[in-house]
C-alpha cells in the first residue's frame, strides 16, 4: 500500500514539474511559441486562443495536482492533455501533416518526433497507472480519512 502511494506521489511530482516547466518555457519564449503555433497544421485563427489556453491549462493542472482534494481531477486532466499531445505526435509521425514545428517548451522542444512519442507514452502510462492505483485505493483511503 505504501509503495503504491509513493508511486502516485512521484507521478504527481513529475507531472507538476513537467507542466510547470513547459508552461514557464512557453512564456519565457512567448514570441517563439506563438510563431510555432502559427506554423501548426491548424488554422492560425486559433493561435490567439491557444497561445493562452495551452500554458494556462498546464499551470491549472499543476495547481490541481498540488492539493489533495483536486489531485484526482489533476490526474485526469493530465491524462487528457498528454493523450492529446500523444495523438498529435503520432499523427506527425504518420506524416499526416507536411511540416510541423514543435511548440513544446524548453529542452523538450529539442526531442525528435519519435522521442516525443516515447516521452508522451511514458507519461500517459504512468498517469494511467496512478489513476488505477487511486481507483483501487479510493475506498480504503476514504475509510482511512474518516477515522482520522
C-alpha positions as a Markdown table, in Angstrom:
| # | Residue | x | y | z |
|---|---|---|---|---|
| 1 | Unk | 0.0 | 0.0 | 0.0 |
| 2 | Unk | 2.8 | 2.4 | 0.9 |
| 3 | Unk | 4.7 | 1.7 | -2.3 |
| 4 | Unk | 1.6 | 2.5 | -4.4 |
| 5 | Unk | 1.2 | 5.8 | -2.6 |
| 6 | Unk | 4.8 | 6.6 | -3.1 |
| 7 | Unk | 4.4 | 5.8 | -6.8 |
| 8 | Unk | 1.4 | 8.1 | -7.1 |
| 9 | Unk | 3.3 | 10.9 | -5.3 |
| 10 | Unk | 6.2 | 10.5 | -7.7 |
| 11 | Unk | 3.9 | 10.6 | -10.7 |
| 12 | Unk | 2.3 | 13.8 | -9.3 |
| 13 | Unk | 5.6 | 15.4 | -8.7 |
| 14 | Unk | 6.8 | 14.5 | -12.2 |
| 15 | Unk | 3.7 | 15.9 | -13.8 |
| 16 | Unk | 3.8 | 19.1 | -11.8 |
| 17 | Unk | 7.4 | 19.6 | -12.8 |
| 18 | Unk | 6.7 | 18.8 | -16.4 |
| 19 | Unk | 3.7 | 21.0 | -16.8 |
| 20 | Unk | 5.1 | 24.0 | -14.9 |
| 21 | Unk | 8.4 | 23.7 | -16.8 |
| 22 | Unk | 6.7 | 23.7 | -20.2 |
| 23 | Unk | 4.3 | 26.5 | -19.3 |
| 24 | Unk | 7.0 | 28.7 | -18.0 |
| 25 | Unk | 9.2 | 27.9 | -21.0 |
| 26 | Unk | 6.4 | 29.0 | -23.3 |
| 27 | Unk | 6.0 | 32.3 | -21.5 |
| 28 | Unk | 9.8 | 32.9 | -21.5 |
| 29 | Unk | 9.9 | 32.4 | -25.3 |
| 30 | Unk | 6.4 | 33.6 | -25.9 |
| 31 | Unk | 7.2 | 35.0 | -29.4 |
| 32 | Unk | 8.8 | 31.7 | -30.4 |
| 33 | Unk | 5.8 | 29.8 | -29.0 |
| 34 | Unk | 3.4 | 31.9 | -30.9 |
| 35 | Unk | 5.5 | 31.6 | -34.1 |
| 36 | Unk | 5.4 | 27.8 | -33.8 |
| 37 | Unk | 1.7 | 27.8 | -33.2 |
| 38 | Unk | 1.2 | 29.8 | -36.4 |
| 39 | Unk | 3.1 | 27.1 | -38.3 |
| 40 | Unk | 1.0 | 24.3 | -37.0 |
| 41 | Unk | -1.4 | 22.5 | -39.3 |
| 42 | Unk | -4.5 | 24.0 | -37.7 |
| 43 | Unk | -5.9 | 27.4 | -38.7 |
| 44 | Unk | -3.9 | 30.5 | -37.5 |
| 45 | Unk | -7.2 | 31.9 | -36.3 |
| 46 | Unk | -6.9 | 29.5 | -33.3 |
| 47 | Unk | -3.5 | 31.0 | -32.3 |
| 48 | Unk | -4.9 | 33.9 | -30.2 |
| 49 | Unk | -6.8 | 31.3 | -28.1 |
| 50 | Unk | -4.2 | 28.5 | -28.0 |
| 51 | Unk | -1.3 | 30.8 | -27.0 |
| 52 | Unk | -3.0 | 31.4 | -23.7 |
| 53 | Unk | -5.1 | 28.2 | -23.4 |
| 54 | Unk | -2.2 | 25.7 | -23.6 |
| 55 | Unk | 0.2 | 27.2 | -21.0 |
| 56 | Unk | -2.6 | 28.3 | -18.6 |
| 57 | Unk | -4.1 | 24.8 | -18.8 |
| 58 | Unk | -0.7 | 23.4 | -17.9 |
| 59 | Unk | -0.5 | 25.7 | -14.9 |
| 60 | Unk | -4.1 | 24.9 | -13.9 |
| 61 | Unk | -3.2 | 21.2 | -13.9 |
| 62 | Unk | -0.2 | 21.9 | -11.7 |
| 63 | Unk | -2.5 | 23.7 | -9.2 |
| 64 | Unk | -4.9 | 20.8 | -9.1 |
| 65 | Unk | -2.1 | 18.3 | -8.6 |
| 66 | Unk | -0.8 | 20.3 | -5.6 |
| 67 | Unk | -4.0 | 19.9 | -3.4 |
| 68 | Unk | -5.2 | 16.5 | -2.2 |
| 69 | Unk | -8.9 | 17.4 | -2.8 |
| 70 | Unk | -8.3 | 18.2 | -6.5 |
| 71 | Unk | -5.5 | 15.8 | -7.2 |
| 72 | Unk | -7.8 | 13.2 | -9.0 |
| 73 | Unk | -9.1 | 16.0 | -11.3 |
| 74 | Unk | -5.4 | 16.9 | -12.0 |
| 75 | Unk | -4.5 | 13.3 | -12.8 |
| 76 | Unk | -7.5 | 13.0 | -15.2 |
| 77 | Unk | -6.7 | 16.4 | -16.8 |
| 78 | Unk | -3.0 | 15.3 | -17.2 |
| 79 | Unk | -4.1 | 12.1 | -18.8 |
| 80 | Unk | -6.4 | 14.0 | -21.2 |
| 81 | Unk | -3.7 | 16.6 | -22.2 |
| 82 | Unk | -0.9 | 14.1 | -22.5 |
| 83 | Unk | -3.2 | 11.8 | -24.6 |
| 84 | Unk | -4.0 | 14.7 | -26.9 |
| 85 | Unk | -0.2 | 15.5 | -27.3 |
| 86 | Unk | 0.5 | 11.8 | -27.9 |
| 87 | Unk | -2.2 | 11.5 | -30.6 |
| 88 | Unk | -0.9 | 14.7 | -32.2 |
| 89 | Unk | 2.7 | 13.3 | -32.1 |
| 90 | Unk | 1.5 | 10.0 | -33.7 |
| 91 | Unk | -0.2 | 11.9 | -36.5 |
| 92 | Unk | 3.0 | 13.8 | -37.1 |
| 93 | Unk | 5.0 | 10.6 | -37.3 |
| 94 | Unk | 2.4 | 9.1 | -39.7 |
| 95 | Unk | 3.1 | 12.0 | -42.0 |
| 96 | Unk | -0.4 | 13.3 | -41.8 |
| 97 | Unk | 1.0 | 16.9 | -41.8 |
| 98 | Unk | 3.6 | 18.2 | -44.2 |
| 99 | Unk | 5.7 | 20.2 | -41.7 |
| 100 | Unk | 5.1 | 20.6 | -38.1 |
| 101 | Unk | 7.3 | 22.5 | -35.7 |
| 102 | Unk | 7.3 | 21.5 | -32.1 |
| 103 | Unk | 5.6 | 24.2 | -30.0 |
| 104 | Unk | 6.7 | 22.5 | -26.7 |
| 105 | Unk | 8.7 | 24.4 | -24.2 |
| 106 | Unk | 12.3 | 24.3 | -23.1 |
| 107 | Unk | 14.6 | 21.4 | -23.8 |
| 108 | Unk | 11.6 | 19.2 | -24.6 |
| 109 | Unk | 11.5 | 21.1 | -27.9 |
| 110 | Unk | 14.8 | 19.5 | -28.8 |
| 111 | Unk | 13.4 | 16.0 | -28.8 |
| 112 | Unk | 12.9 | 14.3 | -32.2 |
| 113 | Unk | 9.3 | 13.3 | -33.0 |
| 114 | Unk | 9.9 | 9.6 | -32.2 |
| 115 | Unk | 11.5 | 10.7 | -28.9 |
| 116 | Unk | 8.4 | 12.8 | -28.3 |
| 117 | Unk | 6.2 | 9.8 | -28.8 |
| 118 | Unk | 8.1 | 7.7 | -26.3 |
| 119 | Unk | 8.2 | 10.6 | -23.8 |
| 120 | Unk | 4.5 | 11.1 | -24.1 |
| 121 | Unk | 3.6 | 7.4 | -24.0 |
| 122 | Unk | 5.7 | 7.1 | -20.8 |
| 123 | Unk | 3.7 | 9.9 | -19.1 |
| 124 | Unk | 0.4 | 8.5 | -20.4 |
| 125 | Unk | 1.3 | 5.1 | -19.0 |
| 126 | Unk | 2.4 | 6.3 | -15.5 |
| 127 | Unk | -0.7 | 8.6 | -15.3 |
| 128 | Unk | -2.9 | 5.7 | -16.2 |
| 129 | Unk | -1.2 | 3.5 | -13.6 |
| 130 | Unk | -1.5 | 6.2 | -10.9 |
| 131 | Unk | -5.2 | 6.5 | -11.7 |
| 132 | Unk | -5.7 | 2.7 | -11.5 |
| 133 | Unk | -3.9 | 2.6 | -8.2 |
| 134 | Unk | -6.0 | 5.6 | -6.9 |
| 135 | Unk | -9.2 | 3.9 | -8.1 |
| 136 | Unk | -8.3 | 0.7 | -6.3 |
| 137 | Unk | -7.4 | 2.5 | -3.1 |
| 138 | Unk | -10.3 | 5.1 | -3.1 |
| 139 | Unk | -12.5 | 3.1 | -0.7 |
| 140 | Unk | -9.6 | 2.3 | 1.6 |
| 141 | Unk | -8.5 | 6.0 | 1.5 |
| 142 | Unk | -12.0 | 7.2 | 2.3 |
| 143 | Unk | -12.3 | 4.9 | 5.2 |
| 144 | Unk | -8.8 | 5.9 | 6.4 |
| 145 | Unk | -9.7 | 9.6 | 6.2 |
| 146 | Unk | -12.9 | 9.2 | 8.0 |
| 147 | Unk | -11.2 | 7.5 | 11.0 |
| 148 | Unk | -8.8 | 10.4 | 11.5 |
